């Protein structure tokens, strides 16, 4: 189930996003953030722009939260060992039984313009 599909985003400072109560147990969520490449030179172009994202899961409607990990990344063009440009920064997290909410806090040190995709797999 795709919740956001290449949604244009402009993130500055710290923002928190939270899902409504829904049946998520036994699935996974995938976050994809478009990166700067030769074909998308205006998306997250500055290597000095740093992103930190933290994710939490709740099984009681948001009364308590458990840590689901996070990512840190810098902007600019990133290339694999094979020489291919990375088109996206991704984060995949399994969702344990009884989970019914997901929360994400995203912090950046400068305005970050990109496209965001969020899927429940």
N, C-alpha and C positions, 0 to 999 in steps of 0.2 A: 504494500500500500504506500503510494507516494504522497507525503503530506505537503511537501514543497518541491517544485520541479524547476530548478535553475532560476529561482526567485532572485531578482536584483536586490542586493542589500548594501547598505552603507552603515558600517559600525564604527562608533567612536566611543572611547572610554569603556565602561563596563555595562553590559546589558544581560538580563536574565530572561530566559524563555522557559515556559512550563506548559506541559500538555494538560488537557482536561482529563478527567477520569475516563479510562478506556481499558479494554481487555488487551494487555500487551504480553502476558506471561507466555514463556516458552518460545519467544520470537527473538529477534535482534533488531537494533536500530543502526542505521548507517547514515553518517553525516558526510557530505561531500562539499568542499568549498573550492570554487574555480580559482586557478592560479594564473599568473602571468606567463604567456607563451608568445611565440612569434605571431600566432593568429589571434591572440587576445591580449595585446600589449597594455591595455588600460586597467586590467584586473589585477589588483594587489601588486603593482609594479616595483615598489621600493623595498629593497632587501632590509632596510632599517625598520620597516613596519612589522612588528612582532605581534603574534596572536597567541593567547593562552585560553583554552576552553576546558572547563571542568563539567562533568556529568554526574547526576545523582538519580537514583531510582527509589520509588516509594511503593509499598504494598498496602498502605493504610490511608490512601487518599491525600497524602501530603502532610500528615501529622509528623512523621519521621522520615528521614532520608538516609540511604546508604550510598557510599562513594562508588561510582562506576568508572573511575579513571578520568583521563583527560589527555590533551595534546598541547604541544607548543610548536609553533612554526614561524618562520620568517618569510617575508614576501620576496618578490623578484623571481627570476627564472631559475628553476631547479632542474637538473639533468640527471638521468639515471646513469649507472656505470656503462650502459650500452649506448649512451648518447641521445636518448629520447627525452624530450621535454616532458616534465610531469604536468598534466593538465589540471589535476586536482589534489588537494590535501584531503585525506579520508580518515574516518574513525568508525570502527565497527565494534559494537558492544552487544553481547548476549543479554537477554532480559530473563531473569530468573522467574520461577513460578510465583504467582500471586502479585506480581508487579502490576500497578495500574496507573502510575504516573512517571513521567520523565522530566527532569529539570536540567537546563544547561546554563552556565554562566560563561559569557565570552568577554574577554578583556583585550583591548588593543592599545598600543602606545601612540597611535596616530590613526586618522580616519582610514578605514579599509573598505574599498569598494570591490564587490565580487558578485558571484552568483552562488546561491545556497540551495542544495538539495537535501531533503530529509526523507528517509524511507524507513518503514517498518517492514522487515523481511519475514 
